[in-house]
Amino acid sequence: VNLQVTGLDPDRMKLDSPPCLLDQEEVGEAGDRQLLEPETWRTYAERRNTLRKFLTVDLSPQLLERHHARVELLRKCSFYIEILPKHLALGDQNPRVLPTTFQFIEPQKFQRMKKVGATQAKIQLLLLGELLEQLGRGRSELDALLESPDPQPFLAGWGLVEQRLADLSDVMDSFLATMVPGRLHIKHRLVSDINATKIPNLQVTLSAKTPVTFDREESVAHQDWASLRWSVTLQPAAPEQFELRYKLLDPQTQQEHVRYSITPVAAYAFDVPNLLPNRSYEFTIKRVEGYTLVYEPWLDSLTLQTGPRALEGPAPRGLGKLGPALTTPS
């Protein structure tokens, strides 16, 4: 019978204590200690502690969970090309530099470079997923080794364990380095030889912008209109241009098939008028596509259902929180 007792300090428990006062791991360690020489036991215990520390600090479940969340966010980001003079750090560029620079870049070469950027972004995301899987599998293997009662991996087989720890540390370093979008690998010059002397040497990098997402609590549908709110993930509100799209789901007539709209919005909120009552609409929000955008794998979408049509009397005010009042166009 294996009994577990809480509230006891393992360091104060003697090896000759009754078995009922030891948990399963302590019973196993006590038995191993009786079978091993004192010096061998100390080596075994030290190496187990080394492995336990690695799994709780360098490769903890909490750390892997945070990295999974970071990769999921990166998979929703938009990737852009940034062209900077080599003497400037990323993010330090003067906005007036770029229009001047683009005058001298050959359009065909720039379009090829955008394709290279899209390919590099896709490879980066795939590589991050593969590295995370390697870290997860490695942690499972080491955790099973730590739980095993066999002392041999910590004695004669410790060299293999140390190599596994070093390999997983290298995988983690590769993962952290890949998390940051970096310099684009291009083979050809973007600027012709004629214009090369007119601008400084350039470096081309890949940058990521966090996704635009709807506010699920503030975005509500009313009887014949919808009040929508959105924000940029992990960033304060700043002036940006967005593109709001919406369409009627399950159209029933030919006229309803064309109820689709694309609206530019220079704000973080918009009220959509002239919707059909008691119908479902799908709304999509994104940044206005810029000249330097190379890859946008994800867009946030939201489905809302308008309220039923009123049978008599004034129209109901709608469901949920009210947005600003609208004047219905004629």
C-alpha positions in Angstrom: 0.0 0.0 0.0 1.4 3.4 -1.0 0.3 6.1 1.3 1.2 9.8 0.7 1.4 12.2 3.7 1.6 15.9 3.2 3.2 18.5 5.5 6.4 16.6 6.1 9.9 17.9 5.4 11.8 15.3 3.4 15.2 16.6 4.6 14.3 15.7 8.2 13.1 12.2 7.4 15.5 9.3 8.1 15.9 6.4 5.9 14.8 4.1 8.7 11.4 5.8 8.9 8.3 3.7 8.4 7.5 3.2 4.7 4.1 4.8 5.2 5.8 8.2 5.9 7.6 8.2 2.5 6.1 9.1 -0.9 6.8 7.0 -3.9 9.9 8.9 -5.1 11.5 8.9 -1.7 10.9 5.2 -1.2 12.6 4.6 -4.6 15.6 6.9 -3.7 15.9 5.2 -0.3 16.1 1.8 -1.9 18.6 3.0 -4.5 20.8 4.4 -1.8 20.9 1.1 0.0 22.0 -0.6 -3.2 24.8 1.9 -4.2 28.1 2.8 -2.6 28.2 6.2 -0.8 30.3 7.8 -3.5 28.2 6.4 -6.3 25.1 7.6 -4.5 26.4 11.1 -4.2 27.2 11.2 -8.0 23.8 9.8 -8.8 22.0 12.4 -6.6 24.0 15.3 -8.0 23.2 14.3 -11.6 19.5 13.8 -10.8 19.5 17.3 -9.3 21.2 18.7 -12.4 18.5 17.2 -14.7 15.7 18.3 -12.4 17.1 21.9 -12.4 17.3 21.9 -16.2 13.7 20.8 -16.5 12.4 23.4 -14.0 14.5 26.4 -15.2 15.8 26.0 -18.7 12.9 23.9 -20.1 10.0 24.4 -17.7 6.4 23.8 -18.9 5.7 27.5 -18.1 8.5 28.6 -20.4 7.4 26.4 -23.2 3.8 27.6 -22.8 5.0 31.2 -23.2 7.0 30.4 -26.3 4.0 28.6 -27.8 1.9 31.8 -27.2 4.6 33.9 -28.8 4.7 31.7 -31.9 0.9 31.7 -32.2 1.0 35.5 -32.1 3.7 35.7 -34.7 1.6 33.4 -37.0 -1.0 36.1 -36.9 1.4 39.0 -37.6 1.8 40.9 -40.9 5.3 40.9 -42.4 6.9 43.9 -44.1 10.1 44.8 -45.8 12.1 47.6 -44.3 14.9 49.3 -46.3 17.4 51.3 -44.3 20.8 52.8 -44.7 23.3 50.4 -43.1 24.4 53.0 -40.6 20.9 53.1 -39.0 19.5 50.6 -36.6 16.2 49.0 -37.2 13.4 51.3 -36.0 15.7 54.4 -36.1 14.9 55.4 -39.7 13.7 58.9 -40.6 10.3 58.5 -42.4 11.5 61.0 -45.0 14.3 58.7 -46.1 12.1 55.9 -47.5 10.3 57.8 -50.3 13.6 59.2 -51.5 15.1 55.7 -51.4 12.3 54.1 -53.3 12.9 56.5 -56.2 16.1 54.7 -57.0 14.9 51.1 -56.5 14.0 49.2 -59.6 10.3 48.1 -59.3 10.9 44.6 -60.8 13.7 43.9 -58.4 11.6 45.1 -55.5 8.8 42.8 -56.5 11.2 39.9 -56.6 12.5 40.9 -53.2 9.0 40.9 -51.8 8.5 37.3 -52.9 11.8 36.4 -51.2 10.5 38.1 -48.1 7.2 36.2 -48.2 9.1 32.9 -48.6 11.5 33.7 -45.8 8.6 34.6 -43.4 6.9 31.3 -44.2 10.1 29.3 -43.6 10.6 31.2 -40.3 7.2 30.2 -39.0 7.6 26.6 -40.1 11.0 26.4 -38.4 9.7 27.9 -35.2 7.0 25.3 -35.0 9.5 22.5 -35.7 11.9 23.8 -33.0 9.1 24.0 -30.4 8.2 20.4 -31.2 11.8 19.3 -30.6 11.8 21.1 -27.3 8.6 19.5 -26.2 9.7 16.0 -27.2 13.0 16.5 -25.5 11.4 17.6 -22.3 9.1 14.6 -22.3 12.1 12.3 -22.8 14.1 13.8 -19.9 11.0 13.9 -17.6 10.5 10.2 -18.2 14.2 9.6 -17.4 13.9 11.6 -14.2 10.9 9.5 -13.1 12.6 6.2 -14.0 13.9 4.1 -11.0 16.8 2.9 -13.1 20.1 4.6 -11.9 22.2 3.6 -14.9 21.4 6.6 -17.1 22.8 8.8 -14.3 25.9 6.7 -13.9 27.4 4.8 -16.9 25.0 6.5 -19.4 25.4 10.1 -18.1 27.5 11.2 -21.1 24.5 10.6 -23.4 22.2 12.6 -21.0 24.7 15.5 -21.0 24.8 15.5 -24.8 21.0 15.6 -24.9 21.0 18.6 -22.5 23.5 20.4 -24.7 21.5 19.6 -27.9 18.3 21.0 -26.3 20.1 24.1 -25.2 21.3 24.6 -28.8 17.7 24.1 -30.0 16.5 26.8 -27.6 19.2 29.2 -28.7 18.1 28.6 -32.4 14.5 29.1 -31.4 15.2 32.5 -29.7 17.3 33.7 -32.6 14.6 32.7 -35.2 11.9 34.5 -33.2 13.3 37.9 -34.4 12.7 38.7 -38.1 16.1 39.6 -39.5 17.9 40.5 -42.6 16.6 39.3 -46.0 18.9 37.1 -48.0 18.9 38.6 -51.5 21.3 37.9 -54.3 20.9 41.0 -56.5 21.3 44.7 -56.1 18.1 46.7 -55.7 19.6 49.9 -57.2 21.1 50.1 -60.6 24.8 51.1 -61.0 23.8 54.5 -62.4 21.9 55.4 -59.2 24.2 53.6 -56.7 26.2 56.7 -56.0 23.1 58.8 -55.2 22.0 57.0 -52.0 23.9 55.3 -49.2 24.4 51.6 -48.8 21.2 49.9 -47.9 20.2 46.9 -45.8 16.9 45.0 -46.3 15.2 43.5 -43.3 12.0 41.7 -42.5 9.8 43.1 -39.7 6.5 42.0 -38.2 3.5 44.0 -37.1 1.1 42.5 -34.5 -2.4 41.7 -35.7 -5.5 43.8 -35.7 -8.3 42.2 -33.7 -11.9 43.0 -32.9 -13.0 43.9 -29.4 -15.5 41.0 -28.8 -17.1 42.8 -25.9 -17.6 46.2 -27.4 -18.6 45.1 -30.9 -22.4 44.5 -31.0 -25.2 44.2 -33.6 -28.5 46.0 -33.3 -31.6 45.7 -35.4 -30.3 47.1 -38.6 -26.8 48.3 -37.8 -23.6 47.2 -36.0 -21.2 49.0 -33.8 -17.6 47.7 -34.3 -14.5 48.3 -32.2 -10.9 46.9 -32.7 -7.3 47.4 -31.6 -3.8 46.4 -32.5 -2.5 43.5 -30.3 0.1 44.6 -27.6 0.3 48.2 -29.0 -1.2 51.5 -28.0 -3.6 53.2 -30.4 -1.7 55.1 -33.1 -2.9 56.6 -36.4 -3.3 53.8 -38.9 -5.4 53.1 -42.0 -7.7 50.0 -41.8 -9.9 48.2 -44.2 -13.2 46.9 -42.9 -15.1 44.3 -44.9 -18.5 42.7 -44.3 -20.8 40.4 -46.1 -24.2 38.8 -45.5 -24.1 35.2 -44.6 -26.5 32.8 -46.3 -28.0 35.2 -48.8 -31.4 34.1 -50.0 -32.0 36.3 -53.1 -29.9 37.6 -56.0 -30.0 41.0 -54.5 -28.7 39.7 -51.1 -25.8 38.1 -52.9 -24.3 41.5 -53.6 -24.6 42.8 -50.1 -20.9 43.1 -49.6 -18.8 46.1 -48.7 -15.2 47.2 -48.3 -14.7 50.4 -46.3 -11.5 52.3 -45.5 -11.4 53.5 -41.9 -8.9 55.8 -40.3 -10.0 55.0 -36.8 -10.4 52.1 -34.3 -14.3 52.1 -34.5 -17.0 52.2 -37.1 -20.8 51.9 -37.2 -22.1 49.9 -40.1 -25.6 51.1 -41.2 -28.3 49.6 -43.4 -28.1 45.9 -42.3 -31.0 43.5 -42.7 -32.8 42.6 -39.4 -32.4 39.1 -37.9 -29.6 38.1 -40.2 -26.0 37.1 -39.7 -23.0 39.1 -41.0 -19.3 38.4 -41.1 -17.0 41.3 -40.5 -13.2 41.3 -41.3 -10.7 43.9 -40.2 -7.1 44.4 -41.5 -4.6 47.2 -42.2 -4.7 48.8 -45.5 -2.3 46.9 -47.7 1.0 48.9 -47.9 3.6 48.9 -50.6 6.1 47.0 -48.4 3.7 44.3 -47.2 5.0 40.8 -48.2 3.0 38.3 -46.2 -0.2 38.5 -44.2 -1.3 34.9 -43.2 -4.2 35.8 -40.9 -7.1 38.2 -40.6 -9.5 38.6 -37.7 -13.2 38.0 -38.5 -16.3 38.4 -36.4 -19.8 37.1 -37.0 -22.7 39.0 -35.5 -26.5 38.6 -35.8 -28.8 41.6 -36.1 -31.9 41.9 -33.9 -35.4 40.9 -35.1 -37.6 43.4 -37.0 -40.1 45.2 -34.8 -43.7 44.2 -35.5 -45.2 47.5 -34.3 -44.3 50.7 -32.5 -40.8 52.3 -32.5 -37.8 50.2 -33.4 -36.0 48.6 -30.4 -32.8 50.2 -29.4 -30.9 46.9 -30.0 -29.0 44.4 -28.0 -25.9 45.1 -25.9 -24.0 48.4 -25.5 -25.1 51.3 -27.7 -22.7 52.9 -30.1 -22.9 56.5 -31.4 -26.2 57.5 -33.0 -26.3 57.3 -36.8 -28.4 59.1 -39.4 -29.8 56.7 -41.9 -29.0 57.9 -45.4 -31.9 58.3 -47.8 
